[in-house]
Amino acid sequence: MLVENDAALIIGDPALHLHPETLPYRTLDLGAEWVAWSGLPMVFAVWAGRTEFLTADVAEAFRASYRWGREHVDEMVEHACAERGFGKKLARDYFTRHIVYPLSSRHLEGLALFRKLVLALEPAPVVAVQGYRTGVW
């Protein structure tokens, strides 16, 4: 990516496989930068949907999935190590410290601040990148 671009955003499994200290680039951990700047937790993702589809059954399915994951951390760690090549400490930390189900009031405060800051931005121009439209809306 950096052969053709000034910067890159790397997320998901590829980001977890990187060791920033070994790269010849300046790296930033967006979550750490946000916490250092705002003093609030960074929320990278939420499940959301239109009201008519977020029924009580759907909410219960999410809660059940969360309970299953909480009760099967060891299995998930083993799978992450065997199938995805992660170390045990990284996988365990990811599943037990970085994925948070019920958001605290601090998480919600961080989300509100992020939303406020994004809404104050001037929209970026929309550009085509390898067949995708990108920009801030």
C-alpha positions in Angstrom: 0.0 0.0 0.0 2.7 2.5 0.9 4.4 2.2 -2.5 1.5 4.1 -4.0 0.1 6.0 -1.0 1.3 8.3 1.7 -0.4 6.4 4.5 -2.4 3.3 5.1 -5.1 2.2 7.5 -4.6 -1.5 8.4 -7.4 -3.2 10.4 -8.5 -6.7 11.4 -6.2 -9.7 11.3 -3.5 -8.0 9.1 -3.1 -5.3 11.7 -2.8 -7.9 14.5 0.0 -9.7 12.7 2.1 -6.5 12.4 4.9 -5.7 14.8 5.1 -1.9 14.5 8.6 -1.7 16.0 10.0 -3.7 13.1 8.4 -1.6 10.4 10.4 1.1 8.5 7.4 3.4 8.9 6.0 5.7 11.6 3.0 3.9 13.0 0.1 5.0 15.2 -2.3 2.9 17.2 -5.6 4.8 16.7 -7.1 3.6 19.9 -4.1 4.6 22.0 -4.0 8.0 20.3 -7.7 8.6 21.0 -7.4 7.6 24.6 -4.3 9.7 25.1 -6.0 12.7 23.5 -9.5 12.4 24.9 -9.1 10.3 28.0 -12.0 8.2 26.8 -12.2 4.7 25.4 -12.2 4.3 21.7 -15.2 2.4 20.2 -14.2 0.9 16.9 -17.4 -0.9 16.0 -21.0 -1.3 17.1 -23.9 -3.4 15.9 -26.6 -1.2 14.6 -29.6 -1.4 12.4 -33.0 0.0 11.6 -35.4 -0.1 14.5 -37.9 -2.5 12.8 -35.1 -5.1 12.5 -33.7 -4.8 16.0 -36.3 -6.9 17.6 -36.2 -8.5 21.1 -35.2 -11.8 19.4 -32.3 -10.2 17.6 -31.1 -8.5 20.9 -31.3 -11.9 22.6 -29.3 -13.6 19.8 -26.5 -11.0 20.4 -26.6 -11.5 24.1 -26.5 -15.3 23.6 -23.5 -14.9 21.3 -21.7 -12.8 23.8 -22.4 -15.3 26.6 -21.1 -18.1 24.4 -17.9 -16.2 23.6 -17.3 -15.3 27.3 -17.8 -19.0 28.3 -15.5 -20.4 25.5 -12.5 -18.1 25.5 -10.0 -20.9 25.7 -11.5 -22.5 22.6 -11.5 -19.2 20.7 -7.8 -18.6 21.7 -6.8 -22.1 20.5 -8.6 -21.6 17.2 -7.0 -18.1 16.8 -3.6 -19.6 17.4 -4.1 -22.7 15.2 -6.1 -21.3 12.3 -4.9 -17.6 12.2 -1.4 -17.8 13.5 -1.8 -15.6 16.6 0.2 -16.0 19.8 -1.8 -17.1 22.9 -1.3 -13.9 24.8 -2.4 -11.7 21.9 -5.5 -13.8 21.3 -6.5 -13.9 24.9 -5.9 -10.2 25.4 -8.0 -9.5 22.3 -10.9 -11.7 23.4 -10.9 -10.6 27.0 -9.7 -7.0 27.0 -10.3 -5.5 23.6 -13.7 -6.8 22.7 -16.2 -5.2 25.1 -19.9 -6.1 25.0 -21.8 -3.8 27.3 -20.6 -0.3 26.6 -20.0 1.8 29.8 -21.0 5.4 30.2 -17.4 6.3 29.4 -17.6 4.4 26.0 -20.9 6.2 25.2 -19.2 9.5 26.2 -16.3 8.7 23.8 -18.8 7.8 21.0 -20.6 11.1 21.5 -17.4 13.1 21.4 -16.3 11.3 18.2 -19.6 11.9 16.6 -19.5 15.6 17.5 -16.0 16.0 16.1 -16.9 14.2 12.9 -20.1 16.3 12.3 -18.0 19.4 12.7 -15.7 18.4 9.8 -16.0 19.7 6.3 -16.9 16.8 4.0 -13.9 15.4 2.2 -14.0 15.1 -1.6 -15.3 11.8 -2.8 -12.6 9.9 -4.7 -12.5 6.6 -6.5 -9.8 4.2 -5.1 -9.4 0.8 -6.8 -13.1 0.7 -7.7 -14.4 1.9 -4.3 -15.8 5.3 -3.4 -14.2 6.8 -0.4 -14.7 10.0 1.6 -16.2 11.3 4.8 -20.0 11.8 4.7 
